């Protein structure tokens, strides 16, 4: 299993995207987060094909922190079934990967 991952989440608005990104970084569940917007999504929901504008969030973290990050996203997200998926970072510069590890490490008292 890969230690470093990028978590991808879609949000319904810029405000929701900013709220989620701020929360996961402030809680050290992600070392950093970016918002890519707007994107157009096409998907099945309630038996029909839907199309909507969304904001894509990209968050770097470790596999160890994934479940806590996903829980945080679910708490703040407006969707009944939010997209919360992770892709492995198969390579990266040593200093960047160490930065992810360092910034997402649980803090004493946190």
C-alpha positions in Angstrom: 0.0 0.0 0.0 1.2 3.5 -0.7 1.7 5.8 2.2 0.9 9.1 0.4 -2.4 9.8 -1.3 -4.3 12.5 -3.0 -8.0 12.6 -2.0 -10.5 13.9 -4.5 -13.8 15.4 -3.4 -16.4 17.3 -5.4 -18.4 20.1 -3.7 -21.6 21.9 -4.6 -20.3 25.4 -4.2 -17.2 27.5 -3.8 -18.2 28.2 -0.2 -18.6 24.5 0.6 -15.3 23.7 -1.1 -13.5 26.4 1.0 -15.1 25.3 4.2 -14.0 21.7 3.6 -10.4 22.6 2.5 -9.9 24.9 5.5 -11.2 22.3 8.0 -9.1 19.4 6.8 -5.9 21.5 6.7 -6.5 23.2 10.0 -7.1 19.8 11.6 -4.0 18.4 10.0 -5.9 15.8 8.1 -4.3 17.0 4.9 -1.0 18.8 4.4 -2.5 21.0 1.7 -5.6 21.4 -0.5 -6.5 22.9 -3.8 -9.8 23.9 -5.3 -10.3 23.4 -9.1 -13.4 25.1 -10.3 -15.7 25.1 -11.9 -16.1 21.7 -13.4 -19.1 20.0 -15.0 -20.1 16.7 -13.7 -22.4 14.1 -15.3 -23.7 11.3 -13.1 -26.6 9.0 -12.2 -28.8 10.1 -9.2 -32.3 9.1 -8.3 -32.6 7.0 -11.5 -31.8 9.9 -13.8 -28.7 11.3 -15.5 -27.8 14.6 -13.8 -25.5 17.4 -14.9 -24.3 20.0 -12.6 -21.5 22.5 -11.9 -19.2 21.4 -9.1 -15.9 22.3 -7.4 -13.1 19.7 -7.3 -11.0 19.5 -4.2 -7.5 17.9 -4.3 -6.0 17.1 -0.9 -2.6 15.6 -0.1 -2.4 13.3 3.0 -1.4 9.9 4.1 -3.3 6.6 4.1 -3.2 6.7 7.9 -5.2 9.9 7.9 -7.7 9.0 5.2 -10.6 7.7 7.4 -10.4 10.8 9.7 -10.3 13.1 6.6 -13.3 11.3 5.0 -15.3 11.6 8.3 -14.5 15.4 8.4 -15.7 15.8 4.8 -18.9 13.9 5.4 -19.7 16.1 8.5 -19.3 19.3 6.4 -20.7 18.1 3.0 -24.2 18.9 1.7 -24.4 15.7 -0.5 -26.1 12.5 0.7 -23.3 10.5 -1.0 -20.3 12.8 -1.5 -17.4 11.7 -3.8 -14.5 10.9 -1.5 -11.8 8.9 -3.3 -8.1 8.5 -2.9 -5.4 7.8 -5.5 -1.9 6.7 -4.6 1.0 9.0 -5.1 3.4 6.5 -6.6 6.3 9.0 -6.7 7.2 12.4 -5.5 10.3 14.4 -4.4 11.6 13.2 -1.1 11.2 16.6 0.5 7.6 17.0 -0.6 6.6 13.5 0.6 8.3 14.2 4.0 6.4 17.5 4.2 3.1 15.6 3.8 4.1 13.2 6.5 5.3 15.9 8.9 2.3 18.2 8.5 -0.3 15.4 8.8 1.3 13.7 11.8 -1.1 13.7 14.8 0.0 16.3 17.4 0.0 15.7 21.1 -3.0 17.2 22.7 -4.8 17.3 19.4 
